[in-house]
């Protein structure tokens, strides 16, 4: 097989050199080559002058900037095509067949059409890759080299078990896989947008539908690509089984997180928008991905928690079955204060906040009689934990502070009573010492 491939490559190179001698190394062809180079230089110069003129005439106008961004990549190519067609029309009476000019104008026209087509693709890197591949195939076809190259590639075979596969089949499979995979991902993105618009469907069901659709589309794209290469899928059964076992051992954590994500979506224990607390992390679920759960805290930090941890670790869901959350605020007041008045003021402080519900209504309880004061506790309910639970407690305590000071309710300080015992026959003298005098002695 190696000797046959080497002979085919040598024959191809000989044919290419013969073509160059017959079609390029002639006076007329060299003139055409010079015209092509001159057309490219003139088009670049003209494109830059047009760009400067547009910027000078319209300045930084937003619409003009968008138009210029679309025109700039293709303006130079369009000018080359115009100049080459003009040269062909001028040379036609004297040159029977301007071969190189015809090839050049076909190449630049193909490039212009391809660039216009891929401009619809938002991903710039992907657009450049597709444009390069499409133009390469078109260029080989224009110069007549596509069929010989395909013949050489089709003659090179690689063993695959009992069957063989040609290099051409592999390249066609890669190209088919890229196109079909891109189409599958585009369809999955479109499906995700349409499913997100279904407000009547629960969030967890929406995520499950989009993930399932993406998996099905990607799997179909892979199978279609294998079928396009001519590979018998039954021949890959044993190899695929062994590969699956190896991947299972090596990527068991990844697979575990993936399965855990599906379980979370199916049992609806958590869903996007829920307020949860796990492992010291408190925040709102932003996204349920295949491998992790995205949780955004109140300070804007985004935690990516593995899905497996969301199942195996304790998770507090503040909004699982409902969004009612009760907050407790412990307060201690002095024994000299009016306890009942303090309890009423605590309820009044809670009622001043709009987020605190009236039903269930806030209430205050006496918890204990402490060493320094009476321990009270305010209990209040909110229904929007996604807006924070600590901030509402802080606001209510500020209202308490103002109301307590306004009505003479005192917060106690730590108190200690010291008893001095004087035994018979012993006198305790307490004398004040001047610290300045003591310093002077030193």
Secondary structure, 3 states (H helix, E strand, C coil): CHHHHHHHHHHHHHHHHHHHHHHCCCHHHHHHHHHHHHHHHHHHHHHHHHHHHHHHHHCCCHHHHHHHHHHHHHHHHHHHHHHHHHHHHHHCCCCCCCHHHHHHHHHHHHHHHHHHHHCCCCCHHHHHHHHHHHHHHHHHHHCCCHHHHHHHHHHCEEEECCEEEEHHHHHHHHHHHHHHHHHHHHHHHHHHHHHHCCCCCCHHHHHHHHHHHHHHHHHHHHHHHHHHCCCCHHHHHHHHHHHHHHHHHHCHHHHHHHHHHHHHHHHCCCCCCCEEEECCEEEEEEEECCCEEEEEECCCCEEEEEHHHHHHCCCEECCCCCCCEEEEEEEEECCCCCHHHHHHHHHHHHHCCCCCCCCCCCEEEEEEECCCCEEEEEEEEECCHHHCCHHHHHHHHHHHHHHHHHHCCCCCCCCCCCCCCCCCCCCCCCCCCCHHHHHHHC
